[in-house]
């Protein structure tokens, strides 16, 4: 796999064996080239770990979120389609939003993931 095909992050869920791979891509602006590279990331991860794969695009920009959520058709007739999952500004509450009630687990904003003991994998041979 060429070095230009590297995902921002890969999360692999394991239950004795890989059960789901998640490609996580941070996207600050539109990049039409990604519509060709994202399916490649997914295909490599699926082949390597023999499990289903999802693509999660994270963006703070509403217009980029709309663009990223558009289906990516891989064939001429539209039978093979990648449908990115998008986490955009409408899906995450700002930490500056005033709270009217005490915090509960369902009302918490996203926090950075702990990195202690974490393993980062790149999509490279």
Residue frames as qw, qx, qy, qz and C-alpha x, y, z in Angstrom:
[[0.000, 0.891, 0.454, 0.000, 0.00, 0.00, 0.00],
 [0.388, 0.562, -0.052, 0.729, 1.50, 3.38, -0.95],
 [0.344, -0.205, -0.521, 0.754, 2.47, 5.58, 2.00],
 [0.186, -0.150, -0.070, -0.968, -0.06, 8.26, 1.01],
 [0.653, -0.363, -0.491, -0.447, -2.82, 5.85, 2.11],
 [0.341, -0.038, -0.728, 0.594, -2.58, 6.32, 5.88],
 [0.368, -0.731, -0.503, -0.277, -5.63, 6.82, 8.06],
 [0.136, -0.707, 0.300, -0.625, -5.55, 9.36, 10.87],
 [0.358, -0.324, 0.757, -0.440, -6.47, 6.61, 13.35],
 [0.622, -0.024, -0.709, -0.331, -7.66, 3.00, 13.34],
 [0.518, -0.301, 0.572, -0.560, -9.71, 1.44, 16.12],
 [0.526, 0.087, -0.813, -0.232, -9.93, -2.35, 16.14],
 [0.674, -0.328, 0.324, -0.577, -12.56, -3.96, 18.36],
 [0.409, 0.267, -0.873, -0.015, -11.60, -7.48, 19.41],
 [0.777, -0.282, 0.293, -0.481, -13.60, -10.26, 21.04],
 [0.823, -0.146, 0.535, 0.125, -11.10, -13.08, 20.81],
 [0.518, 0.217, 0.521, 0.643, -10.69, -12.06, 17.17],
 [0.030, 0.138, -0.096, -0.985, -11.29, -8.77, 15.32],
 [0.216, 0.556, 0.794, -0.116, -15.02, -8.04, 15.12],
 [0.248, 0.917, 0.305, 0.065, -15.01, -4.45, 13.83],
 [0.529, -0.060, 0.072, 0.843, -12.51, -2.01, 12.44],
 [0.081, 0.933, 0.326, -0.132, -13.16, 1.73, 12.53],
 [0.508, 0.270, 0.111, 0.810, -11.21, 4.16, 10.37],
 [0.169, -0.859, -0.334, 0.348, -11.28, 7.57, 12.09],
 [0.478, 0.352, 0.228, 0.772, -10.52, 10.58, 9.90],
 [0.117, -0.701, -0.261, 0.653, -10.30, 14.18, 11.11],
 [0.393, 0.471, 0.501, 0.610, -11.45, 16.45, 8.31],
 [0.142, -0.539, -0.230, 0.798, -11.14, 20.24, 8.57],
 [0.347, 0.534, -0.190, -0.747, -12.02, 21.02, 4.95],
 [0.881, 0.389, 0.163, -0.214, -13.30, 19.35, 1.81],
 [0.144, -0.552, 0.745, 0.346, -10.73, 17.19, 0.05],
 [0.813, 0.323, -0.125, -0.469, -12.14, 15.49, -3.03],
 [0.416, 0.447, -0.791, 0.023, -9.19, 13.08, -3.07],
 [0.315, -0.195, 0.786, -0.495, -10.50, 11.54, 0.18],
 [0.795, 0.216, 0.153, -0.546, -13.53, 10.19, -1.70],
 [0.783, 0.416, -0.456, -0.076, -11.03, 7.87, -3.43],
 [0.271, 0.427, -0.765, 0.399, -8.64, 7.13, -0.55],
 [0.542, -0.263, 0.490, -0.631, -11.22, 6.41, 2.19],
 [0.945, 0.100, -0.033, -0.309, -12.54, 3.27, 0.43],
 [0.653, 0.448, -0.568, 0.222, -8.92, 2.09, 0.03],
 [0.137, -0.442, 0.663, -0.589, -8.32, 2.48, 3.80],
 [0.764, -0.106, 0.314, -0.554, -11.43, 0.43, 4.49],
 [0.904, 0.298, -0.263, -0.157, -10.57, -2.32, 2.02],
 [0.430, 0.481, -0.674, 0.360, -7.05, -2.76, 3.40],
 [0.319, -0.331, 0.631, -0.625, -8.27, -2.93, 7.01],
 [0.867, 0.048, 0.129, -0.479, -11.05, -5.38, 6.07],
 [0.833, 0.370, -0.412, 0.003, -8.63, -7.66, 4.20],
 [0.239, 0.503, -0.687, 0.467, -5.97, -7.50, 6.90],
 [0.245, -0.180, 0.720, -0.624, -8.26, -8.32, 9.84],
 [0.253, -0.200, -0.888, -0.328, -11.11, -10.15, 8.06],
 [0.047, -0.531, -0.695, 0.483, -13.85, -8.16, 9.77],
 [0.170, 0.848, 0.442, 0.239, -16.41, -5.47, 8.91],
 [0.413, -0.103, -0.072, 0.902, -15.12, -1.90, 8.72],
 [0.044, 0.905, 0.422, -0.035, -16.76, 1.49, 9.28],
 [0.414, 0.317, 0.009, 0.853, -15.48, 4.93, 8.33],
 [0.270, -0.829, -0.415, 0.259, -15.97, 7.69, 10.93],
 [0.371, 0.480, 0.057, 0.793, -15.24, 11.24, 9.78],
 [0.361, -0.699, -0.412, 0.459, -14.89, 13.81, 12.57],
 [0.309, 0.405, 0.198, 0.838, -15.22, 17.49, 11.66],
 [0.105, -0.463, -0.464, 0.748, -16.01, 20.76, 13.43],
 [0.159, 0.249, -0.272, -0.916, -17.47, 22.27, 10.24],
 [0.615, 0.352, 0.526, -0.471, -21.14, 21.78, 9.29],
 [0.614, 0.638, -0.236, -0.401, -20.51, 22.11, 5.52],
 [0.196, 0.475, -0.857, -0.045, -17.67, 19.57, 5.67],
 [0.412, 0.004, 0.835, -0.364, -19.90, 17.21, 7.67],
 [0.699, 0.493, 0.233, -0.463, -22.57, 17.38, 4.95],
 [0.491, 0.646, -0.530, -0.246, -19.97, 16.79, 2.23],
 [0.012, -0.392, 0.911, -0.124, -18.34, 13.87, 4.10],
 [0.550, 0.104, 0.703, -0.439, -21.68, 12.16, 4.74],
 [0.670, 0.474, -0.209, -0.532, -22.45, 11.83, 1.03],
 [0.924, -0.007, 0.381, 0.023, -22.34, 8.21, -0.20],
 [0.005, -0.637, 0.644, 0.422, -19.27, 7.19, -2.22],
 [0.906, 0.315, 0.144, -0.244, -20.27, 5.03, -5.19],
 [0.425, -0.524, 0.673, 0.304, -17.56, 2.56, -6.22],
 [0.423, 0.139, 0.815, 0.370, -19.11, 1.04, -9.33],
 [0.045, -0.087, -0.466, -0.879, -21.04, 2.16, -12.41],
 [0.385, -0.454, -0.668, -0.447, -24.48, 0.98, -11.34],
 [0.315, -0.549, 0.256, -0.730, -24.37, 2.04, -7.69],
 [0.872, -0.266, -0.390, -0.132, -24.45, -1.44, -6.12],
 [0.739, -0.165, -0.338, 0.559, -21.21, -0.93, -4.20],
 [0.052, -0.829, -0.045, -0.554, -21.40, 2.15, -1.97],
 [0.467, -0.098, -0.549, 0.686, -19.42, 3.42, 1.03],
 [0.277, -0.813, -0.310, -0.408, -21.54, 5.40, 3.49],
 [0.354, 0.260, -0.513, 0.738, -19.28, 7.35, 5.87],
 [0.437, -0.733, -0.499, 0.153, -20.48, 7.94, 9.43],
 [0.273, 0.555, -0.085, 0.781, -19.94, 11.58, 10.37],
 [0.453, -0.641, -0.449, 0.427, -19.46, 13.18, 13.75],
 [0.265, 0.524, 0.147, 0.796, -19.94, 16.89, 13.12],
 [0.010, 0.187, -0.360, 0.914, -20.79, 19.99, 15.13],
 [0.620, -0.274, -0.159, -0.718, -24.48, 19.10, 15.34],
 [0.840, -0.150, -0.519, -0.048, -23.64, 15.78, 17.02],
 [0.609, -0.145, -0.474, 0.619, -21.41, 17.12, 19.82],
 [0.236, -0.932, -0.267, -0.069, -22.46, 19.72, 22.33],
 [0.319, 0.674, -0.316, 0.587, -19.99, 22.50, 22.96],
 [0.568, -0.263, -0.592, 0.507, -18.32, 22.36, 26.37],
 [0.067, 0.024, -0.176, 0.982, -19.27, 26.06, 26.66],
 [0.428, -0.434, -0.529, -0.590, -23.00, 25.31, 26.50],
 [0.287, -0.342, 0.537, -0.716, -24.52, 26.17, 29.89],
 [0.327, -0.180, -0.927, -0.022, -26.07, 23.23, 31.72],
 [0.489, -0.448, -0.055, -0.747, -29.51, 23.57, 33.29],
 [0.913, -0.352, -0.051, -0.199, -29.24, 20.28, 35.16],
 [0.494, -0.623, 0.598, 0.100, -26.44, 18.47, 36.95],
 [0.356, 0.486, -0.726, -0.331, -24.25, 16.40, 34.65],
 [0.872, -0.050, 0.431, -0.229, -25.31, 12.84, 34.00],
 [0.548, -0.192, 0.700, 0.417, -23.53, 10.19, 31.91],
 [0.487, 0.563, 0.613, 0.265, -25.85, 10.90, 28.98],
 [0.134, 0.978, 0.158, -0.010, -25.16, 14.66, 29.03],
 [0.539, -0.611, 0.305, 0.492, -21.37, 14.63, 29.07],
 [0.468, 0.807, -0.266, -0.243, -19.36, 16.11, 26.21],
 [0.925, 0.250, -0.178, 0.222, -16.67, 14.10, 24.45],
 [0.420, -0.821, 0.366, 0.123, -13.31, 13.98, 26.20],
 [0.398, 0.622, -0.665, -0.114, -9.93, 12.95, 24.76],
 [0.964, -0.101, -0.239, -0.059, -9.28, 9.23, 24.95],
 [0.563, -0.709, 0.409, 0.113, -6.57, 8.12, 27.35],
 [0.619, 0.644, -0.445, -0.069, -3.35, 7.23, 25.59],
 [0.310, -0.540, 0.759, -0.189, -1.67, 5.20, 28.32],
 [0.519, -0.043, 0.853, -0.022, -1.23, 1.70, 27.01],
 [0.664, 0.620, 0.206, -0.363, -2.96, 2.59, 23.73],
 [0.549, -0.105, 0.636, 0.533, -1.64, 1.22, 20.45],
 [0.413, 0.708, -0.035, -0.571, -1.77, 3.19, 17.23],
 [0.655, 0.090, 0.666, 0.344, -1.73, 1.37, 13.92],
 [0.234, 0.569, -0.300, -0.729, -1.14, 2.80, 10.48],
 [0.855, 0.394, 0.297, -0.157, -2.49, 1.30, 7.27],
 [0.280, 0.743, -0.573, -0.205, 0.79, 0.26, 5.75],
 [0.895, 0.150, -0.412, -0.080, 2.15, -3.10, 4.66]]
